[in-house]
Amino acid sequence: MAALGGRWASSAFPAADAVLLTPPEEIERRVRKARPLLGGPIPADLKDRLGATHYNGRYFLTQEPYLIEGCKALLKLGMRVAKLWFGPQLSGYSYNSDWKLSPAARLVEVARHPYFVEAFSMPFTTFVLEIQPVERRGARFQDATNDYAEDERQFFELAAHLFKTYRNRAVTFILQHWEGDWMLRGKGGLMWEKGGPPDAKDRCAGFVRWLAARQRGVSRARAEAGPTKCRVYHAAEVNRVWDAVLGIPTITSDVLPHVAVDLVSWSSYDGMSSPVKTWQGLELIRHYALPSPVFKKPVVYIGEIGRPEQGRSEVEIVAWWDQAMGVFLAQEVPWILHWELYCNEPKDGNQRDRDVRHADELRGFWLIRPDGSLSYSGKYLKALLDHAGGALPESLRRY
């Protein structure tokens, strides 16, 4: 799909709801100015904005519990932002681990588990916690009788615990869900046609109720906690932003305008074909999102971004990343989360077992390869972190 300039309105929305998008020529100019490989300045606080996901990688490098190994590896890279899976069932952290969590464990019990207590004690400034639906009844959101009260209760309990436990520490916890558009559709990768299925409105209404319940839990805990150095936010994650242009119901266009959340995460694969599309995708999300209960305006971060490296050259990977970072730095995106620390995707698609895989069996979504070496993405991002507060030296601008 071509990127758009000026005002845009699709058949999904009335013309009065047109979106003002920055023209491509202006975007390209601003991105060039911000690109690190072209001499763009690297923010001094990049270590507090750049991080990666650690979950379900298909190899390990130490004998430590897998959650702890990954958190230490992120810190060694210079990142102070960690995105972790969180809940009673954590098979993706099974290596060298003994969780002993009941499938019915509450979220606050998970936070008290020794592995998470140790992880949360590490010097990260932000933890993004991926939390699946607590209430499984009506999982596809069509059940109009479901008020998601259990999600609200458990989000309140968890947020209250975090506020109390870490109240004297300047640390941020973001509680979010997985890619919302796939959840709305009931299956990852399922494509909808214009207008969506007959029950699309019911699904969207259910999703609104679900997000509202989670937000109420976090907001109430925040109000009761009073002033603290610790911050706890609730985020919704979108992942099919550009489908709205085709008149397809999306979380961005059909859910966010009806429920105010603290933050919005974008799993941004649908917008990464060009810097213009990435830039305008961020604008689309901000347009449809309601003002944040905390920040008073929509705040969007990149909850997931990555590119498989197998079959691609270092030049290609680094150039792609530099254009993306040009967008994120020019737009002052607050958090950028790479997918992921260790690759989780076997080429054969088999996710049923936890057998350790070799590099040539994996697609290459990694910062650290199975042999412990840095990937192309890892070397590029670490170079940015090593030169934060300045610019890349000429010797590193070889791509």
N, C-alpha and C positions, 0 to 999 in steps of 0.2 A: 504494500500500500504506500502510495506517495505521501510524504509529509505535507502538512498544510500550512498556509500562511494566512494572516488576517483573521477574519471571523469565520467560524464554522458552525453549522447546525445540521444535524442528521434527522432522518425521519423518526428517530427514537424520541426526539425532544422537540418542543415548540421552537419556532424561530427566535422567539424572545429570549430563549435560553442559550443563544449563541455564545461560543467560547472565543475569547480573544487570545490568539496564539502569536508568539513572536515569529516574525518572518524568518525564513531559512537563512537569508544573507546575514542578518543580524546575529543569529545563533552561531553561524560559522565563524564570524569575526570574533565573538566573545569566547568561543571555545578555543580558537587558535591562541588567543592571548593567555588563556589559563592552562594550556597543555604543558605539563612538566618537561616533556622532551623538546619543547620549543622555547624553553626558558621561563615558563610560567612559575610564579611563586608557590612554594609548598607551605601550607599553613603550619604554624608552630604546634598546633594542637592536633595534628593528624593522628597521632597515636591514640587519642581519645575519640576518634571518629571512624577509624578504619579497623575492621575486625573480620572474623570468619566464623563459619558454622563448624561445629565439631559434633558429629553424630553419624553413626552407621558406616564409618569408614571401613574398608575391607582389609585392613592390615594394621599392625601395631609395631612400635619400635622399642618399647621398654617392657618391663614386667610390672609396671605400676597399674593400678586400676585405670581403665581406659578413659574415663572422664577426666581423671587427674592428669594422665599423660598428655591429653590434648590441650588442657588449659595451660600446662607448663610450656608446651610447644608454642602456643600463641604468644605467651609472654616473652619467650626467647626471640620470637620474630620482631618484637617491639610493639605488638598490638595490645591495647588495653580495653578492647571490646570483644566479648565472646557471645556467640549465639549458641544456645544449648537446648536440646529437647528436655521436656520436663513433664513428669507424670508418673503414675504407678507402674507403667509397663515400658521399660527402657531396654529393649533387646539390643539396640544399637550401641549400648555401652557395656556389652557382655564380656569383652576380652579382659582377662585377669581380674574379674570382678565378682562379688557376691552381694547382690543388692538386698535380698531377703525382704522385698516389699510385697505386701498383699496386693492383688489386682484391684481390691477395693480401697486401697490407701487413699487418704485425702491429700490434696495438694500440700497442705501445711506439713503433713507427715513426710512428704518427699523432701521438703526444704530442710527438715531436721535430720535427714539421713547423713551419716558421717561423710559420704563422698561429696554431697552438695555443701555441707558445712565447710569442708576443706576447700572446695572450689570457690565458694563465696568469700573465703578469707584471703584469697589471693588478690594482688593489687590491680585488679581491673577497675575501670571507672564506670563501665556499663555492662550489664548482663541482659541479653535478650533471650527470653524464655519462651520456647514454642510449646503451647499447651493446647491439646486437642479437646473437643467437647467433653465436658464432665457428664452431662446428661445425654445419654445415647438415644433416648426415646425420640422418635421423629428426627432422626439424624439428617435427613434431607430437607428438613425445615418446612414440610407441608402441614404438619400437625398444628392447627390453629389453637389447640387447647394447651400447648406447651408454653409455659412462661419462663422456662429455664431458671427456675428458682434455685436449683442446686448449683448451677454455674455461678449465680450471684453469691450464694453463701460461701462457696469455696474460694472464689476470687477475693471476697472480703477477708476471709480467714488468712489466706496467703499474704495479701497485701498488708494486713494488720501485723502479721508476724514479721514481715520484712521491715516495715517502718519501726517496729519496736526493737528488733534485734540489731539493726544497723543505723539507728537514728543519729548517732554521733559520727557517722562516716559519710563522706561525700561520694556516694555511689548511686547509680541509677539502675533500676530494674524495669524492663519493659516486658509486659505480659501480652503475648500476641498469639494468633492462630496461624495455621498453615495456609497455603494459597487459597484465598477465599472463593475465587471463581470456580476452581475445581470442586470445592466443597459444595457450592451452590448447585453445580451441575450433577453432583453425586459420583463423579469419576474423574480422575486426573486425565487430561488429554482429550476429554469429550468435547467436541465442537458443536455449538448450537447454530442454528440458522437464524435469519432475521426474525425478530419477535420472540424467539425462544419457544419452548414447549407450552402446551395449554396451561400448565400449572406454574408458569414462571412467576406470576405476580404473587402467588401463595408462597413460593420458595423465598422470594425476596422479602416478603413481609415477615416470614419466620426468621430469616437472617437478621433483620432489623431487631426483632425481639431478643434474639440471642446476644447480639452485640450490646444492646441496651442493658441487658441483665449483667453482663460482665463489667460494663462501665459503671453501673450503679455500685457493684461490689467494691471496685477500686476507689471510686469517688467517696464512698462512705468511709472506708478505711482511712483515706487521706484526710477527710474532715475531722475524724476522731483522733488521728495521730497528732494534729497540731503541727507547729514548726519543727522540722527535722532537717538534718543535712541529707539524709537518704531521700531519694525520690522514687516513686513507683508510678508507672504509667500503663495505660491500656491502649493497645494498638490493634487496628484491623489491617489485614494484608490483602492486597489486590494483586491480580496477575494476568488479567486479560483486558487491560485498559483500552486498547485500540479496537476491540470488538464493538465498543459503543458507537464508533463511527459508522458501522454497518447496520445499526439498528438492533443489535443483539443485546439483551439485558446483561448487565455486568454489576459487580459490586460497586464499582466506581460511580456509575450513572444511575443505578436503581436502588442502591442501599445506602451509600454514604450521604446522600441528600436528606435522609430521614432519621439519622442517628448521629449524635455528636460523640466522637471518640477523642482521646487525648492526642493520638498520633496515627498516621497511616503509613504502613510499610508497603513497598512495591517490590514484588518478585518480578524483576524487570526484563525477563527474556523477550517478551513481545515488543519491547521498545528499543532493543539494542542493535538493530540493523544499521543505524546511522546516528550520529550525534544529534541531528535535527529531530529525529523521532524520539530519542531519549529525552531531550529537552522539552519537547511539546507534550510528551506523556506525563511528565511531572506537572506541567501546567494544567492538563486535563484533570488530573487527580485533585489538585488544589481548587480548581473551579467548582467541582461537584461536592467536595467535602464541606461539612459544616464547620464553623469556628470551633477550635479546640476548647474544652472546658478549662484547660490550664493555660494555654498559650494565646488564646483569644483569636487565633487565626489558624488555618490548616497547616500542619507541619508534616512533611512527607520525608521519609528516609528510604534508602535502598536496603531492603531486607534480604535480598538475594540477587547476586550477579556472578556469573562465571562463564567460562568457555572451555569445553574439553580440549585438551592439548594434543592428544594422540592424532597423528596425521597432519598436524599444523606446525609451521616453523616458528622459531622464537621471534623472528621479525614480525610475523603476522599477529601473534598473540600480544606482543608488547605494543604494537601500533594500535590494536583494538582497545587495549586497556588504557592507553594514553588518551585516546579520544574520549572514552567514557569518563576518565578522571577529569578531563577538561570540562565536561558538562557538570559533573558533581561539584567540582571546586568553584566554578563560575557561579553556580546556583547556591553555593554554601549549604549543600545537603549535610544534615547534622551527623548521620551515621551511614556507613557503607559496609555491607557484610558480604564477603566473598563466599561462594559455594565451591568447594569447602576446604577445610584443613587437609584431610586425607580423602582420597576419592572413594565415593560410595557406589559407583555405578559399574558393575561388570559388563563387558561387551556382550556377553551372552544373555543379559537381562535377568539372570537368576538371582533373585533377592531372598530366596527361601532359606538359605543356609548362611552360616557365619564363617565359612571356610576362608582362610587367609588367601588372598589373591596376589599374584605377581603383577608387575607394572604392565606387561604386555596383554594382560587379561582385563585391563581397566580402561575406561574412556579418557581419563585424565583430568577430571575435575579436582585439582589438588593444588596446594601450596607446597606441600612436602611429599615427595615421592616415596614409594616403599623402601628404597635404599637409603632414605634419610636426606637425600639431596634436595635442594630447592628447585621447584618447577620454574618455568619461564615466568609465570604470573608471580610466583613467590619472590624471585630475584628482582623483578620490577617494583613490586610493592614494598619490599624491604629497602630498596634504594630510596624510595620516597620517604620512608620513615627515618632512614639514616640521615637524610638531608632536610628534615622538617625545620621550618623557620628560615629556610634559604631557598636555594634552587639546585637542580642537578648540575654537577660540573660538566664541562664540555666533553670530558672523556666518557661520560655515560649517555650522551645524546647521540648515539651512533645508529639509531634506527630510523 
